[in-house]
Amino acid sequence: MALKCGIVGLPNVGKSTLFNCLSNAKAQSANFPFCTIEPNVGIITVPDNRLAELEKLVNPERVVPTTIEIVDIAGLVKGASKGEGLGNQFLANIRETDAIIHVLRCFDDDNIVHVDGSVDPVRDKEVIDFELQLKDLDTVESKMNSLKRAVKSGDKDLVKQYEYCEQIKEALEAGKPARVVEPGNDTEEFILKELQLLTAKPVLYLCNVDEGSVKSGNKYTELIKPIAEAEGAEQLIIGTKIESDIAEFETFEERQMFLDELGLEEAGVNRLIRSAYKLLDLQTYFTAGEKEVRAWTVPVGATAPKAAAVIHTDFEKGFIRAEVMKYNDFVSLGSEAAVKEAGKLNVEGKGYVVEDGDIMHFRFNV
């Protein structure tokens, strides 16, 4: 899948530190604005305990997890929509992503400079929201101007496009993101996709906190909580400094011991990666055989032929059927043979909609 999550935020809020924890690629990280200029792209493994269970049962030659792309984008400042700072580059880079991880500074530290002189995550969020909304407003108004003449012709489809643009414009002018104006038909879906609006992308708010706040948050994260809820967005609380320390340990046992000392069940980046996967509206199905147990990524709602195409396009072209086992059935019964014997292996056709955790074999003929 070529879907990407972009890490965004003001300069110096912990974006690059977070990216370093997520990826093997080491982005430069320093205590001054605009440390990240070119976007850093990392291929991130999606943690999934189900792979370990399948490995125990199948004993394959190799296990291959699924991945997503994470992009660390240059920090944004006031006036970015008009080209201030690295604004034009920031906005162009974020336009190429499919979802946004918005990092907010939620900790006090006199040794780390804040670009606006004080810690205020609500203000920081509003700065970026405002710049993205301004850019989107320019995009929508430009599209409306190009549609004006065509609308006079009476073309019903173009009239609908214009009216939908008007709705988005009203939302943006009211300080709301474009994603609150959900498309209600194919025409509106078409125009929204064409516009590629920055505020139409799904967003996750990541509150970067100090060590003492990773379990229950603090006064800053409490300010963001109702805002995220009102937008229908997820809020995650993570301490990037702690995550950086965890990433330095070489063995699982060392990492787990450190987490136990902090009273944490798992690293925060694991929760973040799973949330990013969900944010992109993705799910996982598995193939399981002696040579390989593998996780594959498909969009939620994908049909069996589309899932087959992720392995190879020929699988979709020559699709005959899919043999499907549910993960829980496979684990509880212990083998594919036992699943078949219990009558729980289903043969599905082209219309079958894949469910998360399905274990699938495809029959095809090209």
RAJOVEN-V179268 format. One record per pair of residues at least 24 apart in sequence whose C-alpha atoms are under 6 Angstrom apart, sorted by the first residue. I is the first residue (numbers start at 1). J is the second residue. If there is no record, write none. Layout:
BEGIN
i = [I:I]
j = [J:J]
END
This chain:
BEGIN
i = [4:4:4:4:5:5:5:5:5:6:6:6:6:6:7:7:7:7:8:8:9:9:9:10:10:11:13:18:21:21:34:36:37:39:39:40:40:41:41:42:42:43:43:44:44:60:60:60:61:61:62:63:63:63:64:65:65:66:66:81:81:95:99:99:99:100:101:101:102:102:103:104:104:105:106:106:106:106:107:107:133:136:204:204:205:206:206:206:207:208:208:209:210:214:214:238:283:284:284:285:285:285:285:286:287:287:301:302:302:303:303:303:304:304:305:315:318:318:318:319:320:320:321:321:321:322:322:322:322:323:323:323:324:324:325:325:326:327:327]
j = [69:70:97:98:70:97:98:99:100:70:71:97:100:101:71:72:73:101:73:102:75:102:103:75:76:75:105:240:244:247:75:74:74:72:73:71:72:70:71:69:70:68:69:68:69:290:291:292:291:292:292:292:293:294:294:294:295:295:296:131:135:198:201:202:203:203:203:204:205:206:206:207:208:208:207:208:209:220:209:210:172:197:233:234:235:235:236:237:237:238:239:239:239:238:239:268:356:356:357:356:357:358:359:359:359:360:353:353:354:352:353:354:350:352:350:364:364:365:366:364:363:364:348:349:363:347:348:361:362:347:360:361:359:360:358:359:358:357:358]
END
